Amino acid sequence: MATITAPTPAPATTPAGRRLPPWRRVPAGLLFTLPFLVFYVAFLVWPTLSALYLSFFNESLTGTRGEWVGLANWAEMFGDSAMWASFGNTLYFTLLTTPPLVVLGLVMALLTNRAMPLRWLWRMSFFAPFLLPASVVALIWIWLFQPGFGLVNDTLTRIGLAELGWLTEPELAMVSVAIATVWWTVGFNYLLYLAALQQIPQHLYDAAAIDGAGWWQRLRSVTLPMLRRTTGLVIVLQILASLRVFDQIYLLYQGTGGPGFAARPILEHVYTTAFTNFRFGYASAISTFFFALIVAVSAVQLKLFARKGPDR
Amino acid sequence: MTTTTAPPPATHWATRAWNAAGLIVTAIIALLWLAPLLWAANTAFKPEGETTLIPLTWWSENFTWEAFEKTFIQSNMLRWFLNSTVVAVGVTALVLITAAMAAYGFSRTRFRGKGAVFAFVVAGVMVPPQVLVVPLYDEMLALGLVDTYWAMILPQVAAPVMVFILKKFFDGIPHELEEAARVDGASQWRIFWQVVLPLSRPALAAVGIFTFIFTWNNFFWPFLAVSDPDLMTIPVGLATIQSSYGLRYAQIMASAVLGGLPLLIAYVFFQRNIIRSIAHTGLSGT
C-alpha cells in the first residue's frame, strides 16, 4: 500500500510532511465512532448474520457445527403447526394490547396535563408499574388472578359476577396476559404523550379560546392534530414491543405456554426449540423468519423517527 | 417553568364541572393502577396464615415484618441487587460513552464514507435483540463468556437507537460555540468533552435513565446468559421464587415488593427530569 506519495494533500501526513503513526492516519471522526462500532458489529451485526447462517445447519448443540442441511429447516418451519400457532398467539396478543395501550396512554396524559390537585400522585400511579421488572409483575398478577382469594376474582364475586379461571382457561390465557401487560407498560406511552403535550405551544390554545372553542373543540382542532406524529410513533413502537412479547408470558405461565399452549408466543417457541430441544439450527430459522417480519414493521418506525418535525 | 396548559380561569360552572369530572376519572384510573401494588404490599405484611382468607380482607390484626425478614435470610436478594447494579451501571456507562462519541463523530466530524457508516448504524435500530438470543448465546459460548458479568453487559451496549437520538440532539446544537473553541486551537476531543457534552445534559440524562431502566429490568438475555445463582440479577433471581416458595404468598409478595422497590425509589428522585428530558430530546416524535 504505497499510497503515501499521493499528489493531493493526504490526511495521512502533517503539514510538515512527516509520516504519522498508523492510528493517527485514521480520520478523527471515524475514531469517535469506532468504540461503538466494535460493540455494534460484535453483538448485533454478527449475531444477525450468524442466525441466517445457522439456519442452514442441523446444529443440535452449541459449539459443535452440525451438518449443512440446506433449506430443510426452512421447509420444516413452514409446515410446523406449533410455529404457526405461536405466530398466531403473538399476533393475537399484539391485537389485544396495542389499542388499549395507545388510547389509555393518551387519555391518561390528557387527564393529567393540567394544573390539578395531587397531580404528582396521579402521574406516579400511571407510570410506576413500568418501573417493575417482569418477574415482579408476574408474581403480583399470579397472586391477583388466584381463584377464591385472588383480588380480581374476589372483586368479581363482590359485585355479583362469576369467578373466572384467568390463568387456567385457554380462551382467557392471552386476555389475562394482556391485562397485566396494559397495567405494566402503559406508563411508557403515557410519558411519551405527556412530553408531547407539553411541547404544544400555549398560544394555539389561547387563539382557540378567543375563538370561543370549548374543551372538545380545542382537543379536536389543536391537541390531536399536534399529536399526530407522536401517535404514529407510539403505535409503531407498541406493535414492535408487543410482537416481541416473551418475559411476562414465560413468567406468568412458568414456561408452560399457558393452558393448551394458548399463550405461547413465537419467541417462547424459539426459546423452547433452542434451549429445551437443543435444535439451534431450526431455532435460528424461526428467528430469522420472525426477524424479517419485525424489520418490515421497523422500517415504518425508522421513517417516522427520521422525518424532520416542524420546527418551533 | 410552567409546562402545563392551564385552562382559562374557571369563570363559569361548566369549566369547574369539567375539571371535577376529569379529577374523578383520573382518581378512578389511578386507584385501579395502584390497587395491585397496594394489595401486594398488604399481603407481604400479613402473617402467612391470613393471606388466603375468603372473603379477603385488607385489614389484619397481626401485620408483621416476618415475611420480609424470612425473605432476606432465605433468598439471595442482596446479592441479586448487587449484580443488577453492576450490570445496569456498567451498561449505562458504556452506552453513554460509546453512543455519545459515535453521535459526535456522525454529527460534527467529516470523514470519507460517513454517510454509509451512519446508514449502517441506523439500520441496526430495526434489529430486535430478543430475536438474536440463539446466535448470541452461541457467540458467548465460543468466547467463553457464559456465566460472567461480561455476557450480560457487553451485548446490551450495542444500542444504535441511542446513537441516533444523541446525534439528532447534537445536530441541534449551534455551531458558533465550538467555532470559538476551534479558533482557540481546541482539538475535536476537547470540543466534544468541554463544549458539546455539557450542552447535552438533558439528552444524556434521557439516554442514561432509559438505558438504566431497560437494563435493570431486562429479563430474557440475563436469564439465558447466566445460570450461576451468584450472578443472577433481580429479575432473573425473582423468577425462581414462585417455585421455591410454593404457597408462602406473604413471602412471595415480600420478594416482589423488595424486587420492585429500588427503581421506584429512584423514580421519586428523578420524576421531574424524566418527562423534561423526553420533551427536550424529541423522543416523543415532536
Contacts between the chains, C-beta under 8 A, distances in Angstrom:
chain1	res1	chain2	res2	distance
A	27	B	109	7.4
A	27	B	110	7.8
A	27	B	111	3.6
A	27	B	112	7.1
A	28	B	109	5.9
A	28	B	111	7.6
A	28	B	188	5.0
A	28	B	189	8.0
A	29	B	105	4.7
A	29	B	106	7.9
A	29	B	108	7.9
A	29	B	109	2.9
A	29	B	110	6.0
A	29	B	111	3.9
A	29	B	114	6.4
A	29	B	188	7.8
A	30	B	105	6.9
A	30	B	111	4.9
A	30	B	117	7.6
A	31	B	105	7.6
A	32	B	101	4.8
A	32	B	102	6.4
A	32	B	104	5.4
A	32	B	105	3.1
A	32	B	109	6.3
A	32	B	188	7.4
A	32	B	192	7.3
A	33	B	101	7.1
A	33	B	102	4.4
A	33	B	105	4.0
A	33	B	106	6.6
A	33	B	117	6.4
A	33	B	121	7.8
A	35	B	97	7.1
A	35	B	98	4.6
A	35	B	101	6.0
A	35	B	102	7.4
A	36	B	98	4.0
A	36	B	99	6.1
A	36	B	101	6.6
A	36	B	102	3.7
A	36	B	121	7.6
A	36	B	158	8.0
A	36	B	163	6.2
A	37	B	102	7.2
A	37	B	117	7.5
A	37	B	121	7.6
A	39	B	94	7.6
A	39	B	98	6.2
A	39	B	154	6.9
A	39	B	157	4.6
A	39	B	158	4.4
A	40	B	121	6.5
A	40	B	124	6.2
A	40	B	158	4.8
A	40	B	160	6.4
A	42	B	139	8.0
A	42	B	154	7.5
A	42	B	158	7.4
A	43	B	136	6.9
A	43	B	139	7.7
A	43	B	154	6.0
A	43	B	155	4.2
A	43	B	157	7.2
A	43	B	158	4.4
A	44	B	124	5.4
A	44	B	127	5.6
A	44	B	129	7.4
A	44	B	132	7.3
A	44	B	155	8.0
A	44	B	158	4.4
A	44	B	160	7.2
A	45	B	124	7.2
A	46	B	135	7.8
A	46	B	139	6.7
A	47	B	132	4.2
A	47	B	135	4.0
A	47	B	136	4.7
A	47	B	139	6.2
A	48	B	127	5.9
A	48	B	132	6.4
A	48	B	135	7.6
A	50	B	135	4.1
A	50	B	138	6.8
A	50	B	139	7.0
A	51	B	131	7.6
A	51	B	132	6.4
A	51	B	134	6.5
A	51	B	135	4.5
A	54	B	134	7.2
A	54	B	135	6.1
A	54	B	138	7.1
A	62	B	137	6.6
A	62	B	138	4.9
A	62	B	141	5.0
A	63	B	138	7.8
A	63	B	141	5.6
A	63	B	142	7.1
A	107	B	29	8.0
A	108	B	26	8.0
A	108	B	29	6.6
A	111	B	22	5.6
A	111	B	25	6.3
A	111	B	26	4.6
A	111	B	29	7.5
A	112	B	26	6.2
A	113	B	4	6.3
A	113	B	5	6.3
A	114	B	4	5.5
A	114	B	5	6.2
A	114	B	6	6.3
A	114	B	7	6.0
A	114	B	22	7.8
A	115	B	4	5.4
A	115	B	6	5.1
A	115	B	7	7.8
A	116	B	19	7.2
A	116	B	22	7.3
A	116	B	23	5.9
A	116	B	26	7.3
A	117	B	23	6.9
A	120	B	271	7.1
A	121	B	30	6.9
A	122	B	26	5.1
A	122	B	27	7.4
A	122	B	30	5.0
A	123	B	271	7.3
A	124	B	267	7.4
A	124	B	268	7.8
A	124	B	271	7.1
A	125	B	29	7.9
A	125	B	30	4.0
A	125	B	31	8.0
A	125	B	33	4.6
A	125	B	34	4.9
A	126	B	29	7.4
A	126	B	30	6.9
A	126	B	33	5.9
A	127	B	267	7.4
A	128	B	33	7.6
A	128	B	34	7.9
A	128	B	37	6.9
A	128	B	264	6.1
A	128	B	267	6.9
A	129	B	33	6.7
A	129	B	36	7.6
A	129	B	37	7.3
A	130	B	213	7.9
A	131	B	213	6.6
A	131	B	217	7.7
A	131	B	260	7.2
A	131	B	263	4.2
A	131	B	264	5.7
A	131	B	267	5.5
A	132	B	217	7.3
A	132	B	259	7.8
A	132	B	260	4.5
A	132	B	263	7.4
A	132	B	264	7.8
A	133	B	216	7.3
A	133	B	217	4.4
A	133	B	219	6.6
A	133	B	234	5.9
A	133	B	235	3.8
A	133	B	238	6.7
A	133	B	259	6.2
A	133	B	260	7.0
A	134	B	217	6.8
A	134	B	219	4.7
A	134	B	235	6.1
A	135	B	219	6.5
A	135	B	234	7.6
A	135	B	235	4.7
A	135	B	236	7.6
A	135	B	237	8.0
A	135	B	238	3.7
A	135	B	239	4.8
A	135	B	241	7.6
A	135	B	256	8.0
A	135	B	259	6.7
A	136	B	235	7.8
A	136	B	238	6.3
A	136	B	256	4.7
A	136	B	259	4.8
A	136	B	260	4.4
A	138	B	239	7.8
A	138	B	242	7.7
A	139	B	40	7.8
A	139	B	238	6.7
A	139	B	241	6.6
A	139	B	242	6.4
A	139	B	252	5.7
A	139	B	253	7.2
A	139	B	255	7.1
A	139	B	256	4.2
A	139	B	259	8.0
A	140	B	36	5.4
A	140	B	37	7.5
A	140	B	39	7.9
A	140	B	40	4.8
A	140	B	253	7.5
A	140	B	256	5.6
A	141	B	36	7.2
A	142	B	242	6.7
A	143	B	39	7.7
A	143	B	40	6.8
A	143	B	43	6.8
A	143	B	249	6.3
A	143	B	252	7.0
A	143	B	253	6.4
A	144	B	36	5.8
A	144	B	39	6.8
A	148	B	52	7.6
A	148	B	54	5.1
A	149	B	51	7.4
A	149	B	52	4.6
A	149	B	53	6.6
A	149	B	54	5.3
A	149	B	56	5.4
A	151	B	35	7.0
A	151	B	36	7.4
A	151	B	39	4.9
A	151	B	56	6.9
A	154	B	54	7.6
A	154	B	55	6.1
A	154	B	56	5.0
A	157	B	55	7.7
A	158	B	55	7.3
A	183	B	33	6.7
A	183	B	36	6.6
A	191	B	274	6.8
A	191	B	275	6.4
A	191	B	278	6.2
A	192	B	278	6.7
A	192	B	283	6.7
A	192	B	284	4.3
A	192	B	285	7.7
A	193	B	284	7.2
A	194	B	275	5.7
A	195	B	275	5.6
A	195	B	278	3.9
A	195	B	279	4.1
A	195	B	283	6.9
A	195	B	284	4.5
A	195	B	286	7.5
A	196	B	279	7.8
A	196	B	284	4.1
A	196	B	285	6.9
A	196	B	286	4.9
A	197	B	5	7.1
A	198	B	3	4.6
A	198	B	4	7.6
A	198	B	5	7.9
A	198	B	275	7.2
A	198	B	279	5.3
A	199	B	279	5.8
A	199	B	284	7.4
A	199	B	286	4.3
A	200	B	5	6.9
A	202	B	5	6.2
A	205	B	5	5.8
A	209	B	8	5.7
A	215	B	18	5.7
A	229	B	285	4.4
A	229	B	286	6.5
A	230	B	284	4.9
A	230	B	285	4.6
A	230	B	286	6.2
A	232	B	285	7.0
A	233	B	284	7.0
A	233	B	285	3.9
A	234	B	285	7.9
A	240	B	128	7.2
A	244	B	128	5.5
A	244	B	130	4.9
A	244	B	131	7.4
A	246	B	130	6.2
A	246	B	220	5.6
A	247	B	219	4.4
A	247	B	220	5.9
A	247	B	235	8.0
A	251	B	219	7.4
A	251	B	239	5.8
A	254	B	242	6.6
A	254	B	243	7.1
A	267	B	130	5.9
A	267	B	131	7.3
A	267	B	220	7.8
A	270	B	131	7.6
A	270	B	133	7.6
A	270	B	134	6.7
A	271	B	133	7.4
A	274	B	133	7.6
A	274	B	134	4.8
A	274	B	137	7.6
A	275	B	137	8.0
A	275	B	224	7.1
A	280	B	134	5.8
A	280	B	138	6.6
A	283	B	134	4.9
A	284	B	134	5.4
A	284	B	135	6.5
A	287	B	131	5.0
A	287	B	132	7.2
A	287	B	133	8.0
A	287	B	134	5.7
A	287	B	135	7.7
A	290	B	131	5.8
A	291	B	127	7.7
A	291	B	128	6.8
A	291	B	131	4.9
A	294	B	126	7.3
A	294	B	128	4.9
A	294	B	131	6.7
A	295	B	126	4.9
A	295	B	127	7.6
A	298	B	125	6.8
A	298	B	126	3.5
A	298	B	128	7.7
A	299	B	126	6.5
A	301	B	125	7.4
A	301	B	126	7.5
A	302	B	122	6.9
A	302	B	125	5.9
A	302	B	126	6.3
A	304	B	285	6.5
A	305	B	125	7.4
A	305	B	164	7.1
A	305	B	285	7.4
A	306	B	122	7.6
A	309	B	282	7.0
A	309	B	285	7.1
A	309	B	286	6.0
